[in-house]
Amino acid sequence: MKELLLLKINEVLEGKNMPFLTDINLDTNLRNGLGLDSFDLAELTVRIEEETDIDIFSNGIVTTVGEILEILGNK
């Protein structure tokens, strides 16, 4: 799932003309670490849900890569 998440994050970053990431770690903050805003997080959510049928925000706000991976791993 980590590779899928990295791909989806890079798709969002590409739309912002930001550099691609080669790796992510569990503690990476989506806003402060990656520079994603609310619109970007919504786009990331849609991209992940299209691929996995999992809404990562269904139980509340997530702030880190690790939280997303935990949700994806528990489904």
PADO-541258 format. One record per residue: residue number from 0; x, y, z of N, C-alpha, C in turn. Coordinates in steps of 0.1 Angstrom, whole numbers, plus 2048, in hexadecimal, padded with zeros to 3 digits. Layout:
% PADO-541258
+-----+-----+-----+-----+-----+-----+-----+-----+-----+-----+
: num :  nX :  nY :  nZ : caX : caY : caZ :  cX :  cY :  cZ :
+-----+-----+-----+-----+-----+-----+-----+-----+-----+-----+
: NUM :   X :   Y :   Z :   X :   Y :   Z :   X :   Y :   Z :
...
+-----+-----+-----+-----+-----+-----+-----+-----+-----+-----+
END
This chain:
% PADO-541258
+-----+-----+-----+-----+-----+-----+-----+-----+-----+-----+
: num :  nX :  nY :  nZ : caX : caY : caZ :  cX :  cY :  cZ :
+-----+-----+-----+-----+-----+-----+-----+-----+-----+-----+
:   0 : 808 : 7F4 : 800 : 800 : 800 : 800 : 809 : 80D : 800 :
:   1 : 815 : 80C : 806 : 81D : 817 : 806 : 821 : 81C : 7F8 :
:   2 : 823 : 813 : 7EF : 826 : 817 : 7E1 : 81A : 81E : 7DB :
:   3 : 80E : 819 : 7DD : 802 : 81F : 7D7 : 800 : 82D : 7DD :
:   4 : 802 : 82E : 7EA : 801 : 83B : 7F0 : 80B : 845 : 7EB :
:   5 : 817 : 841 : 7E9 : 822 : 849 : 7E3 : 81E : 84E : 7D5 :
:   6 : 819 : 845 : 7CD : 814 : 848 : 7C0 : 809 : 852 : 7C0 :
:   7 : 7FF : 851 : 7C9 : 7F4 : 85A : 7C9 : 7F8 : 868 : 7CF :
:   8 : 801 : 868 : 7D8 : 807 : 875 : 7DD : 80E : 87C : 7D2 :
:   9 : 816 : 874 : 7CA : 81E : 87A : 7BF : 814 : 87F : 7B4 :
:  10 : 809 : 879 : 7B2 : 7FF : 87E : 7A8 : 7FA : 88C : 7AD :
:  11 : 7F7 : 88D : 7BA : 7F2 : 89A : 7BF : 7FD : 8A4 : 7BE :
:  12 : 80A : 8A1 : 7C2 : 815 : 8AA : 7C1 : 818 : 8AF : 7B3 :
:  13 : 816 : 8A5 : 7A9 : 818 : 8A9 : 79B : 80F : 8B4 : 797 :
:  14 : 802 : 8B4 : 79C : 7F8 : 8BE : 798 : 7FC : 8CB : 79E :
:  15 : 804 : 8CB : 7A8 : 809 : 8D8 : 7AF : 817 : 8DC : 7AA :
:  16 : 81C : 8D5 : 7A0 : 829 : 8D7 : 79A : 834 : 8D7 : 7A5 :
:  17 : 832 : 8CD : 7AE : 83C : 8CB : 7B9 : 844 : 8BF : 7B6 :
:  18 : 850 : 8BE : 7BB : 859 : 8B2 : 7B8 : 853 : 8A5 : 7BD :
:  19 : 856 : 89B : 7B6 : 851 : 88D : 7BA : 859 : 888 : 7C6 :
:  20 : 852 : 880 : 7CE : 859 : 87A : 7D9 : 85D : 86C : 7D5 :
:  21 : 869 : 868 : 7DA : 86E : 85A : 7D7 : 86A : 851 : 7E3 :
:  22 : 867 : 857 : 7EF : 863 : 84E : 7FA : 85B : 857 : 804 :
:  23 : 853 : 850 : 80C : 84C : 856 : 817 : 84E : 84E : 823 :
:  24 : 84D : 855 : 82F : 84E : 84E : 83B : 841 : 850 : 843 :
:  25 : 83F : 847 : 84D : 833 : 847 : 855 : 830 : 854 : 85C :
:  26 : 83A : 85C : 85F : 838 : 868 : 867 : 836 : 874 : 85E :
:  27 : 837 : 873 : 851 : 836 : 87E : 848 : 828 : 884 : 849 :
:  28 : 828 : 891 : 84D : 81B : 899 : 84E : 817 : 89D : 840 :
:  29 : 80A : 89B : 83E : 804 : 89E : 831 : 804 : 8AD : 82E :
:  30 : 802 : 8B5 : 838 : 801 : 8C4 : 836 : 80F : 8CA : 837 :
:  31 : 815 : 8C8 : 843 : 822 : 8CF : 846 : 82E : 8C8 : 83E :
:  32 : 82D : 8BB : 83D : 839 : 8B4 : 837 : 838 : 8B4 : 828 :
:  33 : 82C : 8B2 : 822 : 82A : 8B1 : 814 : 825 : 8BE : 80E :
:  34 : 81F : 8C7 : 816 : 81A : 8D4 : 811 : 80D : 8D3 : 80A :
:  35 : 805 : 8C8 : 80E : 7F8 : 8C7 : 808 : 7ED : 8CF : 810 :
:  36 : 7E4 : 8D5 : 808 : 7DA : 8DD : 80E : 7CD : 8D5 : 80E :
:  37 : 7C2 : 8DB : 813 : 7B5 : 8D4 : 814 : 7B1 : 8CE : 806 :
:  38 : 7B2 : 8D6 : 7FC : 7AF : 8D2 : 7EE : 7B7 : 8C6 : 7EA :
:  39 : 7C4 : 8C6 : 7ED : 7CD : 8BB : 7E9 : 7C9 : 8AE : 7F1 :
:  40 : 7C6 : 8B0 : 7FE : 7C2 : 8A4 : 806 : 7B5 : 89E : 800 :
:  41 : 7AC : 8A7 : 7FC : 7A0 : 8A1 : 7F6 : 7A3 : 89A : 7E9 :
:  42 : 7AC : 89F : 7E1 : 7B0 : 899 : 7D5 : 7B7 : 88B : 7D8 :
:  43 : 7BF : 88B : 7E2 : 7C6 : 87F : 7E5 : 7BC : 875 : 7EA :
:  44 : 7B2 : 879 : 7F2 : 7A8 : 870 : 7F7 : 7A1 : 869 : 7EB :
:  45 : 79D : 871 : 7E1 : 795 : 86C : 7D6 : 79E : 862 : 7CE :
:  46 : 7AB : 866 : 7CC : 7B4 : 85D : 7C5 : 7B6 : 84F : 7CC :
:  47 : 7B7 : 850 : 7D9 : 7B9 : 843 : 7E1 : 7AC : 83B : 7E0 :
:  48 : 7A0 : 842 : 7E2 : 794 : 83B : 7E2 : 791 : 835 : 7D4 :
:  49 : 794 : 83C : 7C9 : 792 : 836 : 7BC : 79A : 829 : 7BB :
:  50 : 7A5 : 828 : 7C1 : 7AE : 81C : 7BF : 7AA : 811 : 7C9 :
:  51 : 7A6 : 815 : 7D5 : 7A4 : 80B : 7E0 : 796 : 809 : 7E5 :
:  52 : 78D : 813 : 7E1 : 77F : 813 : 7E7 : 77F : 816 : 7F6 :
:  53 : 78A : 81C : 7FB : 78B : 820 : 809 : 78B : 82F : 80A :
:  54 : 782 : 835 : 812 : 782 : 843 : 815 : 78B : 845 : 821 :
:  55 : 797 : 84B : 81F : 7A0 : 84C : 82A : 79C : 856 : 835 :
:  56 : 792 : 85E : 832 : 78D : 868 : 83B : 77F : 864 : 841 :
:  57 : 77B : 857 : 83F : 76E : 853 : 844 : 76D : 854 : 853 :
:  58 : 778 : 852 : 85A : 777 : 852 : 869 : 77E : 85F : 86F :
:  59 : 780 : 869 : 867 : 786 : 875 : 86C : 792 : 879 : 864 :
:  60 : 798 : 884 : 868 : 7A4 : 88A : 861 : 7B0 : 881 : 863 :
:  61 : 7B8 : 880 : 859 : 7C5 : 879 : 85A : 7CF : 884 : 857 :
:  62 : 7DB : 883 : 85E : 7E5 : 88D : 85C : 7F3 : 888 : 858 :
:  63 : 7F4 : 87B : 859 : 801 : 875 : 855 : 800 : 86A : 84B :
:  64 : 80B : 867 : 844 : 80C : 85C : 83B : 808 : 84F : 843 :
:  65 : 80E : 84D : 84F : 80C : 842 : 857 : 7FD : 83F : 85A :
:  66 : 7F5 : 84A : 85C : 7E7 : 848 : 85F : 7E0 : 843 : 853 :
:  67 : 7E3 : 848 : 847 : 7DD : 843 : 83B : 7E0 : 834 : 839 :
:  68 : 7ED : 831 : 83B : 7F1 : 823 : 839 : 7EA : 81A : 843 :
:  69 : 7E8 : 81F : 84F : 7E1 : 817 : 859 : 7D2 : 814 : 855 :
:  70 : 7CC : 81E : 850 : 7BE : 81D : 84B : 7BE : 813 : 83F :
:  71 : 7C6 : 815 : 836 : 7C7 : 80C : 82A : 7CA : 7FD : 82E :
:  72 : 7D2 : 7FC : 838 : 7D6 : 7EE : 83C : 7CB : 7E7 : 844 :
:  73 : 7C2 : 7EF : 84A : 7B8 : 7EA : 852 : 7AB : 7E6 : 84B :
:  74 : 7AB : 7E9 : 83E : 79F : 7E6 : 836 : 7A1 : 7DA : 82D :
+-----+-----+-----+-----+-----+-----+-----+-----+-----+-----+
END
